[in-house]
Amino acid sequence: MGMVRETRDGRSRLERVTDTVRGIASGPGFIFAHVLWFGIWIGANADVAIRRAARIGDCWYINPHNTMATIERQMDVYKRALDDYKKPFPNEVPMRREVFVAPTRGEAIRRARQLELI
């Protein structure tokens, strides 16, 4: 979603879409075979966006590119925001990491650099 813009009622489009999805998923018409509801995951990089993820989402989807030190610091931001919004820590916290696979470590690093991945 990138940028957060407010609508005429003062709520962001993200908030309106999130509320709509929650309404559909919790309504009586949401009966599909083999559908699992994982909640609404909101990815965020900046501290203000992590606070927004805590406020609007069911969990913060942790990005693949920050260092572990940054993620540890941001987890504190997330936990404080959950406390501020009186929300429990979620049962699941999804996190993605990226890998590059090749026959050897050196080859993987060389190829990743060629593609400007590192």
C-alpha positions in Angstrom: 0.0 0.0 0.0 3.0 2.3 0.4 1.6 5.7 1.3 -1.1 6.3 3.8 -3.7 8.8 2.8 -6.7 9.8 4.8 -10.2 9.6 3.3 -13.0 12.1 4.0 -13.9 10.5 7.3 -10.3 11.0 8.5 -9.4 7.3 8.3 -6.7 6.0 6.1 -7.5 3.8 3.1 -5.5 1.1 4.8 -7.8 1.3 7.8 -10.9 1.2 5.6 -9.7 -1.8 3.6 -8.6 -3.6 6.8 -12.0 -3.1 8.4 -13.7 -4.3 5.2 -11.7 -7.5 5.0 -12.3 -8.2 8.7 -16.0 -7.7 8.2 -16.1 -10.1 5.2 -14.0 -12.7 7.0 -16.1 -12.6 10.2 -19.5 -12.5 8.4 -21.8 -15.5 7.8 -21.1 -15.5 4.1 -17.4 -16.3 4.7 -17.7 -20.0 4.3 -15.2 -21.4 1.8 -13.8 -24.9 1.8 -10.1 -25.1 2.7 -9.8 -21.4 3.7 -7.7 -20.7 6.8 -7.9 -17.2 8.3 -4.4 -16.0 9.3 -5.5 -12.5 10.1 -4.2 -9.3 8.6 -0.5 -9.1 8.4 0.9 -5.6 7.9 4.5 -5.2 6.8 6.4 -2.2 8.0 10.0 -0.9 8.0 9.8 2.5 9.7 9.0 2.8 13.4 5.8 4.8 12.7 4.7 2.1 10.3 5.4 -0.6 12.9 3.1 1.3 15.3 0.4 1.4 12.6 0.8 -2.3 12.1 0.2 -2.8 15.8 -2.8 -0.6 15.8 -4.5 -1.9 12.6 -3.2 -5.4 11.9 -3.3 -8.7 13.6 0.5 -8.9 13.4 3.6 -7.2 12.1 5.1 -8.9 9.0 8.8 -8.5 9.5 10.7 -7.5 6.4 13.6 -9.6 5.0 16.2 -6.9 4.7 16.8 -5.4 8.1 19.6 -6.6 10.3 18.8 -8.7 13.4 19.9 -5.8 15.6 17.4 -3.5 13.9 14.7 -6.1 14.1 15.3 -6.5 17.9 15.0 -2.8 18.4 11.9 -2.6 16.3 10.3 -5.6 18.1 10.5 -3.3 21.2 8.7 -0.6 19.3 6.1 -3.2 18.3 5.6 -4.5 21.8 5.3 -1.0 23.2 2.7 -0.1 20.6 0.7 -3.2 21.3 0.7 -2.2 25.0 -0.4 1.4 24.0 -3.3 0.0 22.0 -4.1 -2.6 24.7 -3.6 -5.5 22.3 -2.1 -8.9 23.1 1.1 -10.1 21.5 0.1 -12.2 18.6 0.4 -16.0 18.5 2.3 -15.8 15.3 4.8 -13.2 14.1 5.7 -13.9 10.4 9.2 -13.0 9.3 10.8 -13.5 5.9 14.5 -13.9 5.1 16.0 -14.1 1.7 18.6 -16.6 0.6 20.6 -17.2 -2.6 21.5 -20.8 -3.4 24.4 -22.0 -5.5 26.8 -25.0 -5.5 29.2 -23.2 -3.1 29.0 -20.3 -0.7 31.5 -18.3 -2.8 29.5 -18.9 -5.9 26.3 -17.8 -4.2 27.9 -14.6 -3.0 29.4 -13.9 -6.5 26.1 -14.4 -8.3 24.1 -12.4 -5.7 26.6 -9.5 -6.2 26.2 -9.7 -10.0 22.5 -9.3 -9.5 23.0 -6.5 -7.0 21.3 -8.5 -4.3 24.1 -7.8 -1.8 
